[in-house]
Amino acid sequence: MGEHGHHTILGFDRYAFNFWVLMIFTAIEVVAVALTFSMKGTVSMNTVVFILVAVGIVKGVGIAAIFMHLQGDPDSRVLTATALFPVFFIVVMVLFIGLTHPDAADTLPAWCRPGYYN
Amino acid sequence: MSYGGHDDHHHDHQHSHWGPHDWDHGHGGAPHNSWAPIMIAFGSSLFLLGFTKVFTQTWDDEADLWTYAIHSSQIGLLIAGLAIFSAGITVFWRQDWSHSGSFEPKAVGTPFRTIDIRKVAIWMFLMSEMMVFSSLFSTYIRYRTGFDNCVSLFESSIEPGSTVVLEAGQQCWLPASYFIAEGGYHQANAHAALGFMPDTLIPGAINTFALIVSSYTIVLALKTAKDTTLSDAERNSKVGKYLSITLFLATLFLTFKLIEWFVGFEIGDKGDWYHFYAPSLSADHFTIHESEYTYCHLYDEAAHACTPGNEAIFDIRMSASTFYVTTGTHGVHVFGGMVALAYMVLKAFRGGYTPQNAVSIEYFGLYWHFVDLVWVLVFPAFYLY
């Protein structure tokens, strides 16, 4: 959404192009899941997850790169780096908190568990 | 008020942090600081702190259950936070309303040199927002991968030779998609007459499309505001309409969310070809209090009851809490966007956005696209999978 956003993609206005790509990919994910449940057992859950992740990545990149103008502006690079800065912390959080066992907190010393106020 | 003017900044300003025209143009280009961001941030912090003091949950050993309480004596903190937040919004409103776009301060420090300082600020804000939602997603991943899935747990318990013993109230993960994407197929009348499309998925799917369309309309509003070929009246009208459509779609989003959570809907009667039934999540007992959810593995449509031997009682509070906190936090962001949009619609119809003064739409757009981006992750994680 910047000053230099008047480019085209495949001859179409880039915003309109991105909009229709997002609409189509959203339709794909909704229909994929609806079909999965209507044909229970015929499509594996791993396939569904793969479709959802792939579609999510495409949609996320489309919104960030074109609508949020992290691509194509003079300041895109530094702003992309800014946007990606928290990714390090997110990776740490997901790997070391998100993927630990829910009961992991129970093995922590009492002083760093919830409810320890003394 | 000064809309569209470019040369008045040398004459028409007050040296006030609080009121209109405090954009300083007489000290080497450096603007006065605004109190609005720090007031809004401080007010929000106090409000949230007060919120946790007022609404509490404690474990009652004797009754062997969680009790929920509202401590009205602590409400002062909550009100003080709200008051400071509102004052910050008022300061912002007064400054923004009179801002003509004639002076947009630039960042001077590396690495943001020459970038509009407000643009840098909105990106900093979005970084903090990323951390908020990342913490919610890491919570989701942790519990999703850590708990047994209720359906799998039940299925493994009925397999020959299985060693799983189900206990009443056993904690397991019953994903929201069980109620949403499958339309609560285990519930009476839950199958729609729409063929393959599960009932309760409809509001979430409509919401997803609504947010994408609203992301596009905000882009169109910005493009139109920058269009120098339009007359002022034409531009004001078009920008106002695009922003109004965005506001309408945001309202639609929250309305469907509330319907999905609390109301549900039914169109036609059972047996009609157009019969459409989508029970609310609360009616489906998908709530943060549901420590003893009656899970039905095989529903007998004819008998309107669970097939004998196919029931189990599970504790599903963790999956429900994760769902409501994450989608609720996202909903609060949508609501915040609606408040901002209502203001922007008013400003647009009064000629507040011109080719020289359109960046406010751009900065709001960044926030709005971020809200859309979060939904891109929330929708498949909670609604589809």
Interface residues (C-beta under 8 A of the other chain):
Chain A: M1 G2 G5 Y15 A16 F19 L22 M23 T26 E29 V30 V33 A34 L35 F37 S38 M45 V48 V49 L52 V53 V55 G56 K59 G60 I63 A64 F67 M68 D75 V78 L79 A81 T82 A83 F85 P86 F89 I90 M93 V94 I97 G98 L99 T100 H101 P102 D103
Chain B: P111 F112 T114 I115 K119 V120 W123 M124 L126 M127 M130 M131 S134 S135 F137 S138 T139 Y140 I141 R142 Y143 T145 G146 F147 S177 A181 E182 G183 Y185 G195 F196 M197 P198 L201 A205 T208 F209 I212 V213 S215 Y216 V219 L220 L222 K223 M318 E362 G365 L366 H369 F370 D372 L373 V376 L377 F379 P380 L384 Y385
